Amino acid sequence: MKQQNIPLEELLPASGGSRFKLTLLASKRALELADGAKLMVERISEKPLDNAIQEIFAGKVRAKKTKDLKA
């Protein structure tokens, strides 16, 4: 698979629309891949972050939904 530029708007649904959560999701998954986790999509790069973003785009990785905390 050839590496592609994926628009941010197409990645945001995986994080509930939050750019902050998307950043955390991608970085956490990239660290897992760097530590030897199995890829859930075809490898597109030697860089774990590129592969993590591709997994998010493919719908294989999503942020967990959390309940709002009440004070």
Contacts in CASP RR format, 6 or more apart in sequence:
PFRMAT RR
TARGET T0000
AUTHOR 0000-0000-0000
METHOD contacts of the structure
MODEL  1
MKQQNIPLEELLPASGGSRFKLTLLASKRALELADGAKLMVERISEKPLD
NAIQEIFAGKVRAKKTKDLKA
1 41 0 8 1.000
1 42 0 8 1.000
1 43 0 8 1.000
1 44 0 8 1.000
1 54 0 8 1.000
2 44 0 8 1.000
3 44 0 8 1.000
3 45 0 8 1.000
3 50 0 8 1.000
3 54 0 8 1.000
6 53 0 8 1.000
6 54 0 8 1.000
6 57 0 8 1.000
8 19 0 8 1.000
8 22 0 8 1.000
10 57 0 8 1.000
11 22 0 8 1.000
11 53 0 8 1.000
11 56 0 8 1.000
11 57 0 8 1.000
12 18 0 8 1.000
12 19 0 8 1.000
12 22 0 8 1.000
14 22 0 8 1.000
14 25 0 8 1.000
14 56 0 8 1.000
14 59 0 8 1.000
14 61 0 8 1.000
14 62 0 8 1.000
14 63 0 8 1.000
15 21 0 8 1.000
15 22 0 8 1.000
15 25 0 8 1.000
15 62 0 8 1.000
15 63 0 8 1.000
16 63 0 8 1.000
18 63 0 8 1.000
21 63 0 8 1.000
22 56 0 8 1.000
22 63 0 8 1.000
24 63 0 8 1.000
25 56 0 8 1.000
25 61 0 8 1.000
25 62 0 8 1.000
25 63 0 8 1.000
26 49 0 8 1.000
26 52 0 8 1.000
26 53 0 8 1.000
26 56 0 8 1.000
27 49 0 8 1.000
27 52 0 8 1.000
29 37 0 8 1.000
29 52 0 8 1.000
29 55 0 8 1.000
29 56 0 8 1.000
29 61 0 8 1.000
30 48 0 8 1.000
30 49 0 8 1.000
30 51 0 8 1.000
30 52 0 8 1.000
31 48 0 8 1.000
32 52 0 8 1.000
33 39 0 8 1.000
33 48 0 8 1.000
33 51 0 8 1.000
33 52 0 8 1.000
34 48 0 8 1.000
39 51 0 8 1.000
39 55 0 8 1.000
40 55 0 8 1.000
40 58 0 8 1.000
40 60 0 8 1.000
40 61 0 8 1.000
41 51 0 8 1.000
41 54 0 8 1.000
41 55 0 8 1.000
41 58 0 8 1.000
41 60 0 8 1.000
43 51 0 8 1.000
44 50 0 8 1.000
44 51 0 8 1.000
44 54 0 8 1.000
45 51 0 8 1.000
52 61 0 8 1.000
55 61 0 8 1.000
56 62 0 8 1.000
END
